[in-house]
Amino acid sequence: MTREFIEVDLNNDEKEAILKYASFFVLNETTKSDLENSGKKWIRFSLYDLTSIIGELSYYFNRSKSDQQFYFLNQLIGQLEYYEQNSMHNK
């Protein structure tokens, strides 16, 4: 059985934020490897992992103490939700 992935376009800052705030929810080794590779732009997520990561990032977003973190996480969560929703509609 082939594992289905959602490919998400992320820059290095976004990948680092996922590893910093939500690494516990990166369950797939393919995703972890993609996130740790600074030269990789399209990161492969399972739908389950992506949904869990969005939830964990939202936890930190809701507790942001700086404007910079607030706006950065808001943008990242919105971007991940876009890919999550697109994948659900394309099934």
C-alpha positions in Angstrom: 0.0 0.0 0.0 1.3 3.4 -1.0 1.3 6.1 1.7 -0.3 9.3 0.5 1.5 12.5 1.2 0.5 16.2 1.1 3.4 18.3 -0.3 3.7 21.6 1.4 6.0 24.4 0.2 8.0 25.6 3.2 11.1 27.8 3.7 13.8 27.0 6.2 12.3 29.3 8.9 9.0 27.6 8.7 10.6 24.1 8.8 12.6 25.1 11.9 9.4 26.4 13.6 7.7 23.1 13.0 10.6 21.2 14.4 10.8 23.6 17.4 7.2 23.8 18.3 5.7 20.6 17.0 8.4 18.0 16.6 6.6 15.6 18.9 3.8 15.4 16.2 6.2 14.7 13.3 5.6 10.9 13.4 6.7 10.0 9.9 10.4 9.6 9.2 10.0 10.9 5.6 8.5 14.1 6.9 11.2 14.4 9.6 13.9 13.9 7.0 12.4 16.5 4.7 12.1 19.1 7.5 15.7 18.5 8.6 17.0 18.9 5.0 17.7 22.7 4.5 17.8 22.2 0.7 14.4 20.6 0.5 11.5 23.0 -0.4 8.5 20.7 -0.7 7.9 18.8 2.5 5.8 15.6 2.6 3.2 15.3 5.4 0.5 12.7 6.1 -2.9 14.3 6.6 -2.9 13.0 10.2 0.5 14.6 11.0 -0.3 17.8 9.3 -3.6 18.2 11.3 -1.7 17.4 14.6 1.1 19.9 13.7 -1.5 22.7 13.0 -3.1 22.0 16.4 0.2 22.2 18.2 1.3 25.4 16.4 -2.1 26.9 17.3 -1.4 26.2 21.0 1.8 28.3 20.7 0.1 30.9 18.6 -2.6 31.4 21.2 0.1 32.0 23.8 2.4 34.3 21.7 4.1 36.9 23.8 5.6 38.9 20.8 4.1 40.4 17.7 6.8 38.7 15.6 5.9 35.2 16.8 2.2 36.0 16.6 2.3 37.1 12.9 4.8 34.3 11.9 2.8 31.5 13.5 -0.5 33.0 12.1 0.9 33.0 8.6 2.4 29.4 9.0 -0.8 28.0 10.4 -2.8 29.6 7.6 -0.5 28.2 5.0 -0.7 24.7 6.5 -4.5 24.8 6.7 -4.7 25.8 3.1 -2.8 22.6 2.1 -4.8 20.5 4.6 -8.1 21.8 3.2 -7.0 21.4 -0.5 -6.0 17.8 0.2 -9.5 17.0 1.7 -11.3 18.5 -1.3 -9.1 16.7 -3.8 -9.9 13.2 -2.5 
